[in-house]
Amino acid sequence: MVSRNLLDWPGMPHWDSQTILEGCLAEIARPDAQGDLVFRKVHAAAARSEAMCAGSVSRSRPLAGLPVSVKDLFDVTGDVTCAGSRVLTDAKPANQDAVAVARLRRAGAIIVGRTAMTEFAYSGLGLNPHYGTPGNFYDRSRIPGGSSAGAGIALRAGMCLASLATDTNGSIRIPAAFSGTVGFRPTGYRIPRQGLVPLSPTQDSVGPIARTVAQCAAIDSVLSGQMDDYPQHRAPEGLVLGVPSGFLQDDLDSSVSEAFASCLSKLSIAGASIRTTEIHSLELAKQIGPGGITGPEALRWHRAILSDRGHMYDPRVLARLNGAHMVDDVTLNSRLEARLAAIRQFSAEASRFDAILCPTVAIIPPYFREVQDDDSFFRLNALVLRNTSAFSVVDAPSITLPMQLVDALPVGIMVSSVVGRDRRLLSVAATIERIIASNE
């Protein structure tokens, strides 16, 4: 059963909340830990005050004393929400928390600070020319993944014990995969999005990055309000797992394909049935692509700002927004209708499986030098987003689990299901996690 309290948080010592928090703050402040790039703002004083009031971890609230980082696009009372941009730095501070942040606080979580992100969440690579980009936790000469660039590193480096982020086309799952952590994109409608800077209202989703499926499930229960619906482990025998044929396994790095094959072998040996299958709705989703809906919807929000502050944008974000000018309302509405059809078709095709499996990202984290010129940047951005965005188009709840090889950079396996089956998916994912983490 998923832990209901921090004292039972898997791997968590029985420390009081102040000790836990001070460990996180010390890691952020460590000179060689790149905390100044991972965080846009650290709420040290406020967090210490909350931890002091909390005293020893209480069992009365499910996340009592849990230090959580928050992506820079969520409203936090008293902060200016910049969304990784300089365009909004003179905006008024938020007068209340975003709904997701408020729910975390009510559950006892302590907000450590705001993590770095791609400007306006519009890239899967994580680069930010305004404030700098943290290097990958495993190799700082490589990118962190985005758009929630700081979220995965903050967790992996011990600067927090969980991260709150958003995922439109992969912005939780990509940095989680690239940092060797677990990232969960829920069905879009399950968690309220009030109080965050939107990218694509149709496809935006709010979710956690944590160390385990159980931890993601515990946070998801708070964010979604499904407090009494805790997923149980499933027996591997009898699980039917679909592996889509086609583009999701094209152009894989050798380390990714080897790790994925190893995972499938472990699952099969454990008793799960692995079935290669055609899922035509994912091909339709690929045609819509990560920018087909996201760009035009983002432009609607940015249009007024672009008229007098366009010169302040990251040029690569600006280029993608400008490219959406050619999409009229009729075309966008047609794409939205196609998405609804793809969601229905995916539900019909995937419902016969307990989960759908594929590599989260086709490649290992690229070096920064590989994304210097625009052609390489946009090519690699499209490849990094390819698998995650297909499942976003069909609004599939999806979770990435680490499947790295020994002495290799981290890569992820994505476990997905159909709209609304989030808690059931988490049960299946917990079983898969246990199996692929074994050394047998």
DRENKE-258490 format. One line per 2 residues: number of its first residue (from 1); their letters; for each residue x, y, z of C-alpha. Coordinates in steps of 0.1 Angstrom, whole numbers. Last residue first. Example, Ala and Ser with C-alpha at 12.3 -4.5 7.8 and 13.67 -1.06 7.14 Angstrom:
% DRENKE-258490
2	SA	137 -11 71 ~ 123 -45 78
% end
This chain:
% DRENKE-258490
440	EN	180 -111 -111 ~ 192 -76 -102
438	SA	157 -63 -93 ~ 148 -27 -102
436	II	128 -40 -133 ~ 105 -61 -111
434	RE	98 -36 -84 ~ 91 -8 -108
432	IT	68 -30 -129 ~ 47 -38 -98
430	AA	45 -1 -88 ~ 36 8 -124
428	VS	7 -16 -124 ~ -7 0 -92
426	LL	0 35 -106 ~ -20 26 -137
424	RR	-50 16 -116 ~ -48 50 -99
422	DR	-46 68 -132 ~ -73 50 -151
420	GV	-91 82 -161 ~ -80 84 -197
418	VS	-62 52 -209 ~ -29 37 -197
416	SV	8 45 -198 ~ 41 31 -185
414	MI	71 50 -199 ~ 106 34 -195
412	GV	133 58 -186 ~ 170 65 -193
410	PL	198 73 -169 ~ 233 76 -181
408	AD	252 43 -180 ~ 276 27 -155
406	VL	251 -1 -149 ~ 221 2 -172
404	QM	194 28 -166 ~ 157 17 -163
402	PL	143 46 -143 ~ 105 48 -143
400	TI	83 72 -163 ~ 46 75 -156
398	SP	18 81 -180 ~ -19 90 -178
396	AD	-30 91 -214 ~ -44 123 -227
394	VV	-44 110 -264 ~ -22 140 -274
392	SF	-2 136 -242 ~ 7 100 -252
390	AS	21 112 -285 ~ 39 140 -267
388	TN	59 116 -245 ~ 73 96 -274
386	RL	83 125 -297 ~ 95 151 -272
384	VL	132 141 -273 ~ 131 137 -310
382	AN	114 171 -316 ~ 138 189 -293
380	LR	167 171 -311 ~ 157 185 -345
378	FF	149 219 -331 ~ 182 223 -313
376	SD	202 208 -341 ~ 188 233 -367
374	DD	191 262 -342 ~ 228 258 -335
372	QV	240 252 -300 ~ 221 219 -293
370	ER	249 194 -296 ~ 273 215 -275
368	FY	250 212 -245 ~ 255 174 -247
366	PP	224 153 -254 ~ 206 134 -227
364	II	203 98 -237 ~ 180 91 -267
362	AV	145 78 -276 ~ 128 93 -245
360	TP	102 75 -224 ~ 110 41 -239
358	CL	77 22 -245 ~ 51 4 -225
356	IA	13 3 -226 ~ -5 -8 -195
354	DF	-30 -34 -182 ~ -39 -40 -218
352	RS	-74 -45 -234 ~ -81 -9 -228
350	AE	-54 2 -252 ~ -72 1 -286
348	AS	-106 14 -274 ~ -91 41 -252
346	FQ	-67 50 -280 ~ -96 54 -304
344	RI	-115 77 -281 ~ -84 98 -274
342	AA	-76 99 -312 ~ -111 112 -319
340	LR	-108 139 -293 ~ -75 148 -308
338	AE	-89 150 -343 ~ -116 174 -330
336	LR	-89 196 -314 ~ -70 195 -347
334	SN	-101 207 -366 ~ -106 234 -341
332	LT	-71 246 -346 ~ -75 246 -384
330	VD	-107 266 -382 ~ -92 290 -356
328	DV	-63 299 -380 ~ -28 284 -378
326	MH	-4 307 -396 ~ 4 326 -365
324	AG	17 294 -349 ~ 51 298 -363
322	NL	55 330 -344 ~ 51 311 -312
320	RA	78 286 -322 ~ 102 313 -332
318	LV	96 332 -300 ~ 105 302 -280
316	RP	137 299 -299 ~ 144 336 -297
314	DY	140 335 -259 ~ 116 363 -254
312	MH	124 400 -246 ~ 120 412 -282
310	GR	84 401 -281 ~ 76 426 -254
308	DS	53 450 -272 ~ 30 429 -294
306	LI	42 397 -279 ~ 24 404 -246
304	AR	-10 407 -263 ~ -4 375 -283
302	HW	9 354 -255 ~ -22 336 -243
300	RL	-36 330 -278 ~ -2 320 -290
298	AE	0 292 -264 ~ -31 277 -279
296	PG	-18 279 -314 ~ 16 264 -304
294	TI	3 236 -282 ~ -23 222 -306
292	GG	0 212 -335 ~ 32 217 -316
290	PG	37 184 -300 ~ 24 164 -330
288	IQ	-10 162 -347 ~ 5 136 -370
286	KA	21 118 -340 ~ -13 116 -324
284	LE	-28 99 -354 ~ 1 73 -353
282	LS	-7 69 -316 ~ -43 62 -325
280	HI	-32 33 -348 ~ -19 12 -319
278	ET	-3 -18 -335 ~ 8 -45 -310
276	TR	37 -63 -295 ~ 25 -83 -266
274	IS	44 -89 -233 ~ 25 -112 -209
272	AG	38 -108 -174 ~ 51 -138 -155
270	AI	83 -125 -138 ~ 104 -138 -167
268	SL	83 -117 -191 ~ 88 -86 -169
266	KS	125 -92 -167 ~ 128 -96 -205
264	LC	108 -65 -211 ~ 131 -45 -188
262	SA	162 -59 -206 ~ 148 -50 -240
260	FA	142 -14 -227 ~ 177 -11 -214
258	ES	192 -24 -246 ~ 171 0 -267
256	VS	180 30 -246 ~ 217 22 -245
254	SD	217 17 -283 ~ 202 51 -288
252	LD	167 47 -303 ~ 160 60 -338
250	DQ	126 43 -341 ~ 110 27 -311
248	LF	80 49 -308 ~ 77 51 -346
246	GS	61 17 -352 ~ 52 -12 -329
244	PV	34 -5 -297 ~ 44 -27 -267
242	GL	13 -38 -248 ~ 14 -53 -213
240	VL	-9 -80 -201 ~ -4 -87 -164
238	GE	-15 -122 -155 ~ 14 -130 -133
236	PA	30 -98 -122 ~ 8 -97 -91
234	RH	-5 -61 -87 ~ 6 -38 -59
232	QP	-23 -18 -44 ~ -34 17 -53
230	YD	-47 40 -26 ~ -81 55 -32
228	DM	-91 71 1 ~ -73 104 -6
226	QG	-86 109 -41 ~ -83 147 -38
224	SL	-64 150 -70 ~ -34 168 -56
222	VS	-33 149 -23 ~ -37 115 -39
220	DI	-12 125 -66 ~ 14 131 -38
218	AA	9 96 -23 ~ 9 81 -58
216	CQ	42 98 -67 ~ 57 85 -35
214	AV	46 50 -42 ~ 59 52 -78
212	TR	93 60 -64 ~ 119 88 -61
210	AI	96 117 -68 ~ 84 140 -97
208	PG	48 151 -93 ~ 19 162 -115
206	VS	-1 189 -132 ~ -13 185 -167
204	DQ	-15 209 -197 ~ -30 194 -229
202	TP	-61 215 -237 ~ -49 245 -217
200	SL	-17 246 -238 ~ 11 266 -222
198	PV	-6 280 -191 ~ 9 301 -164
196	LG	-4 285 -132 ~ -30 296 -107
194	QR	-59 274 -116 ~ -47 241 -131
192	PI	-69 217 -111 ~ -58 181 -110
190	RY	-78 153 -127 ~ -86 170 -160
188	GT	-53 162 -177 ~ -50 125 -170
186	PR	-19 124 -147 ~ 17 129 -158
184	FG	39 111 -133 ~ 77 114 -130
182	VT	100 89 -113 ~ 137 96 -111
180	GS	169 88 -130 ~ 176 124 -138
178	FA	171 122 -176 ~ 139 102 -172
176	AP	125 127 -147 ~ 135 156 -169
174	IR	116 140 -198 ~ 86 128 -178
172	IS	76 161 -162 ~ 78 183 -193
170	GN	66 156 -217 ~ 41 172 -240
168	TD	21 194 -216 ~ 36 183 -183
166	TA	36 204 -152 ~ 57 204 -120
164	LS	56 198 -83 ~ 89 183 -70
162	AL	95 158 -42 ~ 120 152 -14
160	CM	139 185 -19 ~ 175 196 -25
158	GA	185 159 -24 ~ 204 160 -57
156	RL	179 138 -74 ~ 150 159 -63
154	AI	165 192 -73 ~ 178 177 -105
152	GA	143 165 -116 ~ 126 198 -109
150	GA	153 221 -122 ~ 146 215 -159
148	SS	108 213 -158 ~ 106 220 -196
146	GG	126 201 -199 ~ 156 179 -201
144	PI	187 184 -179 ~ 212 189 -208
142	RS	247 174 -209 ~ 280 188 -199
140	RD	269 186 -163 ~ 270 148 -164
138	YF	250 127 -139 ~ 229 156 -125
136	NG	224 171 -160 ~ 237 207 -161
134	PT	216 235 -148 ~ 206 261 -174
132	GY	212 299 -172 ~ 188 327 -162
130	HP	178 343 -195 ~ 192 317 -220
128	NL	170 289 -206 ~ 175 254 -219
126	GL	153 225 -206 ~ 154 202 -236
124	GS	117 195 -240 ~ 108 231 -250
122	YA	80 256 -243 ~ 75 257 -206
120	FE	70 295 -206 ~ 108 299 -208
118	TM	124 266 -200 ~ 124 259 -163
116	AT	142 265 -131 ~ 127 255 -97
114	RG	108 277 -72 ~ 115 272 -35
112	VI	113 249 -5 ~ 76 247 -1
110	IA	68 227 30 ~ 42 199 27
108	GA	16 195 54 ~ -14 183 34
106	RR	-29 218 35 ~ 4 230 19
104	LR	2 205 -9 ~ -34 214 -16
102	AV	-25 251 -17 ~ 3 244 -42
100	AV	-21 225 -65 ~ -47 253 -63
98	AD	-22 280 -71 ~ -13 300 -40
96	QN	-28 334 -33 ~ -21 371 -38
94	AP	5 364 -65 ~ 31 392 -68
92	KA	23 418 -94 ~ 41 416 -128
90	DT	74 434 -132 ~ 93 401 -139
88	LV	68 389 -164 ~ 88 392 -197
86	RS	120 381 -180 ~ 110 345 -185
84	GA	112 312 -166 ~ 75 312 -158
82	CT	79 345 -140 ~ 53 341 -112
80	VD	60 371 -89 ~ 60 357 -54
78	GT	39 368 -24 ~ 16 338 -24
76	VD	30 311 -47 ~ 16 310 -82
74	FL	29 281 -103 ~ 50 287 -134
72	DK	84 285 -116 ~ 81 248 -108
70	VS	76 241 -71 ~ 100 223 -48
68	VP	87 201 -20 ~ 101 196 15
66	LG	78 170 33 ~ 71 181 68
64	AL	36 166 70 ~ 27 150 36
62	PR	-4 129 48 ~ -15 152 76
60	SR	-23 141 112 ~ 7 118 115
58	SV	29 146 126 ~ 65 151 119
56	SG	83 166 148 ~ 80 204 150
54	AC	55 217 125 ~ 59 253 136
52	MA	96 250 132 ~ 92 235 97
50	ES	69 263 87 ~ 93 289 99
48	RA	122 272 82 ~ 103 271 50
46	AA	95 308 52 ~ 131 317 58
44	AH	146 294 31 ~ 121 302 3
42	VK	147 296 -24 ~ 141 314 -58
40	RF	150 305 -94 ~ 163 272 -82
38	VL	184 246 -102 ~ 208 273 -114
36	DG	216 288 -80 ~ 216 253 -66
34	QA	245 244 -88 ~ 258 218 -63
32	DP	294 229 -61 ~ 289 257 -36
30	RA	266 238 -13 ~ 236 261 -8
28	IE	210 239 -23 ~ 224 209 -4
26	AL	223 227 29 ~ 187 237 22
24	CG	177 201 17 ~ 195 189 48
22	EL	180 218 68 ~ 145 207 57
20	IT	148 171 69 ~ 163 182 102
18	QS	135 208 107 ~ 108 182 98
16	DW	119 157 125 ~ 138 127 114
14	HP	125 91 113 ~ 146 82 82
12	MG	128 82 48 ~ 136 52 25
10	PW	99 48 16 ~ 79 76 32
8	DL	65 59 63 ~ 73 88 86
6	LN	61 110 57 ~ 26 97 59
4	RS	0 78 39 ~ 25 54 23
2	VM	11 35 -7 ~ 0 0 0
% end
